[in-house]
Amino acid sequence: MMFIKRLIVTIGFGGLIFFNQSIQADNMIIARTSQTFPEAMAELQGLIKTKGYVLSRVQRVDIGLTSSGYKTDKYRVVFYGKPSENRKLSQRYPELTAYLPLKIAIFAEDQDTILVTANPQHLSKSGDNELARVINQWEADLIDIFQQMREGH
Amino acid sequence: MQGREGTPMQSFLKYGMSEQDIDDVVSYVCSFEKQTRPAGYDFKSEPLTLVYDSPYELDKTIANVKRAAIGKNFRIIRVQTLEDGLFEKGQDNSKQVIVYFCNFQLLNQALAVDPRVGLFLPCRVTIVEQGGQVKLYAINPKHLSGLFNNIELNKLCREMFNTYTDILEESTL
C-alpha cells in the first residue's frame, strides 16, 4: 500500500505541476523546467537580479539532510529581497519578519527542475493599499520570473 | 486498465502494475472524496504569524529560543540578522535576528509528504527589538496548511503549530 500511496502522491504532484505550466495556482506559484538543476539555478538567480532584487542567501537543504544520513535530490531555497524595501516593511509590519526575506524553493526531480513559491498575496492585509502595492509588484515579478523559467527550455 | 487509444495515456498494465494494483490506486483516489476540506474553509481566518512578547532583553531571548528549540530535539542551524546578505556587514539591523533550527527526521518526513513544504524549512523564529520591546515572530503552520491544500500535510502542520507555540512559550516564560 505504501508503493501505491507514493505513486498517487507522485502522479498527483506531477499533475499539479503539469497544470501549473499554463495556469498560476491561487496560493502557490510553481514551474517545471527541463533545464538541469545547475542551469535552472543560474537562470533563476539571474532573473531575480534583473528584477532589482538582491540575493541574500542560498540555503542548501540537501546538505543538511545528507550529512544526517538521508538521501534526497538537489534542493535549495533561494532568499532574496530589495534591501531598503525589506527594511521599511520589517519596521512597519514586524509580523512580516517571519516571512522575510522572500524565497523560492528549487529542487531536482528526475531530469527536470521544479520551482515553488507561495503567492505573496497570502501576506496581504485588507484595506492596506500601500502593502497591497508592494505585494502586487512581488506577485507580478514572480509570475514573470516563473514564466521565463518555464520558457527556458 | 486499457489505456486510451489516440492519447499518450497507456494501460498501466504495461508499466508493470497488476490489476489489483490498479484497483488499489482507483480505490485510494476515490477515498480523497471523503477528505475534502469543509465548505467555506478559509485559511486566512488563521493568523498569518505567531507573535509573542518577551519579558527579556534581545540577547537573553535569543538564547532562550535556542535552548527551547534544542529542548524540542531541534539542531540550531544558524543565527543571523534578518538583513544578512542584503546589507554590508555592520550595516544590517542587529535588532532583528533569525534563529534557524531543524530536525532532520521531521524535515525528511515533511519533504516525503510534499516537496513544496521545503519552502518553509528549516524552522525559524525571528526575534525583534523595536521601541524597547522584544517580540518573537514565527510562521503559523495552520495558515500555511491552507496554502498547500494537501490533506496529508494538515496533521504535520498541526504538530508544527504545537511545536512552534511550545518553543515560543518556553522562550518567553
Interface residues (C-beta under 8 A of the other chain):
Chain A: M1 F3 I4 K5 L7 I8 V9 F13 N27 M28 I30 V54 L55 S56 R57 Q59 V61 G64 L65 S68 Y70 T72 Y75 V77 F79 G81 P83 N86 R87 S90 Q91 P94 E95 L96 T97 A98 Y99 L100 P101 K103 I104 A105 F107 E109 I114 V116 T117 A118 N119 H122 L123
Chain B: D21 D24 V25 Y28 V29 F43 K44 L48 T49 L50 V51 I77 L82 E83 D84 G85 L86 F87 N93 Q96 C102 F104 L107 N108 L111 V113 D114 P115 R116 G118 L119 L121 P122 R124 T126 V128 Q130 K135 Y137 A138 I139 H143 L144 G146 L147 F148 N149 E152
